[in-house]
Amino acid sequence: MVRSIFLILIYLFLISNFESINCQTKQDSLNQILHSSGDLTTKIEASLKLARTLLNQGNAETRKYLEIANRLITEQKDSLYFAKLYKIYAQYYVYTGNYEKATEYFLSTIKICRSLNNQELLDSALNGLAQLNIRTKNYEKGISIFEQLLKKAKENKNTEDIVLYSLNLAVSYGEAGNLNKAEHYLIQVFNSNPKNKFYKAVAANNLSFIYNNSKDYKKAVTFAKVAVKFSENFPDKAFEIESLTNYSNALRGLGNYAKAERIIRKTISLAKENNYIRKMNNAIGNLALNYEAMGNFRLAYKHYKDFAERRDSLLNESTNAKINELQIKYETEKKDRIITEKTEALERKNQALLFTGAGVVLFVFLSIVIYSLYRKKNEAYKALVKKNLEIISSEERYNLIKQKDNKQEKYSSSPLSVEKKEDINKLLEEAINEEKIFLNPDITLGKLAQKLGVNSKYLSQVIHEYYNSGFADFINHLRVKEAARLLSSNSYRHLSIEGISEMVGFKNKSSFNIYFKKFMNVTPSFFSRTSANLNS
């Protein structure tokens, strides 16, 4: 599926702090040194290494060892150790999302390093501060720092730093939306043939993404192949999955659907084996897109539905609309095929009749039949609108119950009791009838469950069993019924259909039209026009 440049280029930030990433000292060994050594300097070193190691692991005990290090360094009063400690503190606050604190500690580190003339630690702190600026969308400031660091690295002919800062500049320009600049720096890294092949693979993968984004699929394939080749040797398969994803997207862009399908299925298998559930689901979505591009709407619909059902929450409007669009395409394709076959058979009969002189009579007869069918169809639709209006006007509360279905095997092992289901349903009915929660365009299963104070899985079960419906259909059916009320009311005649759709919670007119036709069996415009005539 489509992703932002940051999600692809995020790998670049993984290689920005070698000092912490390459620390292989085991936690238990460092703890032993910290608690057994009598030398203050040794204890400080051990506490700092422990803090760095735990931070890289995302361990909650990081703060504990930072405070231990702070206490020991305060006792020794060593400025260099304070600079090292403040840098880790800055990284810790970046990790916890306190960017204001992170900035303070980076600036403190930079100030101490300049007073000590410690260039290596200074550059590392500046690099961290630049990354923080990019993360907080202060692109101009972050890019400015990276460019200064790159200029200095070039003056010192430090190849490793040149590659590092070039990659970080690619991230920055990519995040800022300047893909041309991002491409420029990535090509420089790729052509420099760095010693660490991970850099080359990252550059190749991100170039593939950029060329896919600009629809230059031949280049995208070229660089994706390089990324896939190198990624196969990496222990973490997340990068290989990303590389394969870019490769399959490029192949689809070139129209090589068969090969794209093989690559996507390999991606799904690899993600499943390594328990990357979200990446596996995204690959299933890509498989649906591939089938859609092939014109195989049956399989596209099947896999897109599979992709959506793996998310136990309200589908976003684009995904929901996509599923219905594919279903309509598939059903239309099937109907068109039947109609074509019948038309061809009819044409053959017509030709035989024409040869016998009966063609004109048949034509007149068919015209009368078609006109009669059209009139009947139109009258049937009007009757349907009238019936819907009668139902709407008679309802005092929103009643969506189709048929209780307590025999669903899906929930046969659920611990939810009948009494608890009734309680949850009462809460749901109150939220629907009194608060009209469905009018919120951003409502999800999780948000509604949180509002009601119930487990989201239990809420989903109640909706399925009581209303024989998924959450998306449940909410959108209510929205359609509210839209029908407004469209049939003279008080809202001045509003456009699109305006009505927004009022009831739909984010776009396309989704509204699809769901309205699904639940009312007529289009919103026909319903509005017919209800106006009936009310006049």
Residue pairs with C-beta under 8 A, 6 or more apart in sequence:
1 282
1 285
1 286
1 289
5 174
5 175
5 179
5 182
5 206
5 209
5 210
5 213
6 171
6 174
6 175
8 174
8 205
8 206
8 209
8 242
8 246
9 170
9 171
9 174
9 175
9 182
9 206
9 209
10 171
11 202
11 205
11 206
11 239
11 242
12 167
12 168
12 170
12 171
12 202
12 206
13 131
13 168
13 171
14 21
15 21
15 164
15 167
15 196
15 198
15 199
15 202
16 127
16 128
16 131
16 164
16 168
17 91
17 124
17 127
17 128
19 52
19 124
20 52
20 53
20 55
20 56
20 91
21 56
23 49
23 52
23 53
23 56
25 49
25 53
27 50
27 53
27 54
30 46
30 49
30 50
30 53
31 46
31 50
33 42
33 43
33 46
34 43
34 46
34 47
34 50
34 68
37 43
37 46
40 72
40 75
40 76
41 76
43 72
44 69
44 72
44 73
44 76
44 78
44 81
47 65
47 68
47 69
47 72
48 69
48 81
48 84
48 85
48 88
50 65
51 62
51 65
51 66
51 69
51 88
51 92
52 88
54 61
54 62
54 65
55 62
55 88
55 91
55 92
55 95
58 95
62 92
62 95
63 92
66 85
66 88
66 89
66 92
69 81
69 85
69 88
70 85
73 81
73 82
73 85
79 112
79 115
79 116
80 112
80 116
80 118
80 121
82 112
83 108
83 109
83 112
83 113
83 116
83 118
83 121
83 125
84 121
86 105
86 106
86 108
86 109
86 112
87 105
87 106
87 109
87 121
87 124
87 125
87 128
89 101
89 105
90 101
90 102
90 103
90 104
90 105
90 106
90 109
90 125
90 128
90 129
90 132
91 102
91 128
92 102
93 99
93 101
93 102
93 105
94 102
94 128
94 131
94 132
94 135
99 132
99 135
99 136
102 132
103 129
103 132
106 125
106 128
106 129
106 132
107 129
109 121
109 125
110 122
110 125
110 126
110 129
113 119
113 121
113 122
113 125
114 122
123 149
123 152
123 161
126 145
126 148
126 149
127 145
127 146
127 149
127 164
127 165
127 168
129 145
130 141
130 142
130 143
130 145
130 146
130 149
130 168
130 172
131 142
131 168
132 142
133 139
133 141
133 142
133 145
134 142
134 143
134 171
134 172
134 175
137 175
139 172
139 175
139 176
142 172
143 169
143 172
143 173
143 176
146 165
146 168
146 169
146 172
147 169
149 161
149 165
150 161
150 162
150 165
150 166
150 169
153 161
153 162
153 164
153 165
154 162
159 192
159 194
159 195
160 194
160 195
160 196
162 192
163 189
163 192
163 194
163 196
163 199
166 185
166 186
166 188
166 189
167 185
167 186
167 189
167 199
167 202
167 203
169 181
169 185
170 181
170 182
170 185
170 186
170 189
170 203
170 206
171 182
173 179
173 181
173 182
173 185
174 182
174 206
174 210
179 210
179 213
179 214
182 206
182 210
183 207
183 210
186 203
186 206
186 207
186 210
187 203
187 207
189 199
189 200
189 202
189 203
190 200
190 203
190 204
190 207
190 223
193 200
194 200
197 230
198 230
198 234
200 226
200 230
201 226
201 227
201 230
201 231
201 234
201 239
201 243
202 227
202 239
204 223
204 224
204 226
204 227
204 230
205 223
205 224
205 227
205 231
205 239
205 242
205 243
205 246
207 219
207 220
207 223
208 219
208 220
208 221
208 223
208 224
208 227
208 243
208 246
208 247
208 250
209 220
209 246
211 217
211 219
211 220
211 223
211 250
212 220
212 246
212 249
212 250
212 253
215 253
217 250
217 251
217 253
217 254
218 254
220 246
220 249
220 250
220 253
221 247
221 250
221 251
221 254
224 243
224 246
224 247
224 250
225 247
227 243
227 246
227 247
228 240
228 243
228 244
228 247
231 239
231 240
231 242
231 243
232 240
234 240
237 270
237 271
237 273
237 274
237 276
238 274
238 276
238 279
240 270
241 267
241 270
241 271
241 274
241 276
241 279
241 283
244 263
244 264
244 266
244 267
244 270
245 267
245 279
245 282
245 283
245 286
247 263
248 260
248 263
248 264
248 267
248 286
248 290
249 260
249 286
251 257
251 259
251 260
251 263
252 260
252 286
252 289
252 290
252 293
255 293
257 290
257 293
257 294
260 290
261 287
261 290
264 283
264 286
264 287
264 290
265 287
267 279
267 283
267 286
268 280
268 283
268 284
268 287
271 277
271 279
271 280
271 283
272 280
281 307
281 310
281 311
282 307
284 303
284 306
284 307
284 310
285 303
285 304
285 307
287 303
288 299
288 300
288 301
288 302
288 303
288 304
288 306
288 307
288 326
289 300
291 297
291 299
291 300
291 303
292 300
292 304
292 326
294 300
297 326
297 329
297 330
297 333
298 330
298 333
300 326
300 329
300 330
301 323
301 326
301 327
301 329
301 330
304 319
304 322
304 323
304 326
305 323
307 319
308 315
308 319
308 320
308 323
312 445
312 456
312 457
312 460
313 444
313 445
313 446
313 456
313 471
314 443
314 444
314 445
314 471
314 472
314 475
315 323
315 472
317 441
317 506
317 507
317 508
317 511
320 472
320 476
320 511
321 508
321 510
321 511
321 514
324 511
324 514
324 515
324 518
325 514
328 514
350 359
350 362
353 359
353 361
353 362
381 521
381 522
381 526
381 530
382 530
382 534
384 520
384 521
384 522
385 520
385 522
385 526
385 527
385 530
385 531
385 534
386 530
386 534
388 484
388 520
388 527
389 484
389 488
389 531
389 534
392 481
392 484
392 485
392 488
397 429
397 433
398 432
398 433
398 478
398 481
400 432
400 467
400 469
400 474
400 477
400 478
400 481
401 466
401 467
402 467
402 468
402 469
403 468
404 465
404 466
404 468
405 464
405 465
405 468
406 465
408 464
408 465
410 464
411 461
411 464
411 465
414 458
414 461
416 458
416 461
416 462
420 458
421 458
421 461
421 462
421 465
421 466
424 452
424 454
424 458
424 459
424 462
425 462
425 466
427 452
427 453
427 454
428 452
428 459
428 462
428 463
431 437
431 448
431 451
431 452
432 438
432 478
436 482
437 443
437 448
437 451
438 475
438 478
438 479
438 482
438 504
438 505
439 479
439 482
439 503
439 504
439 505
440 505
441 502
441 505
441 506
441 507
443 475
443 505
445 456
445 459
445 460
445 471
446 456
448 459
449 455
449 456
449 458
449 459
450 456
452 459
460 471
463 469
463 470
463 471
463 474
464 470
467 474
469 477
475 505
476 506
476 511
476 515
476 519
477 515
477 519
479 504
479 505
479 506
479 512
479 515
480 504
480 515
480 516
480 518
480 519
480 520
481 519
482 504
483 500
483 501
483 503
483 504
483 512
483 516
483 524
484 516
484 520
484 527
486 492
486 495
486 500
486 503
486 504
487 497
487 500
487 524
487 527
487 528
487 531
488 527
488 528
488 531
488 535
490 535
492 500
493 532
495 503
497 509
497 512
497 524
497 525
497 528
498 509
498 512
500 524
501 508
501 509
501 511
501 512
501 524
504 512
506 512
506 515
512 524
513 523
513 524
516 522
516 523
516 524
516 527
517 523
520 527
522 530
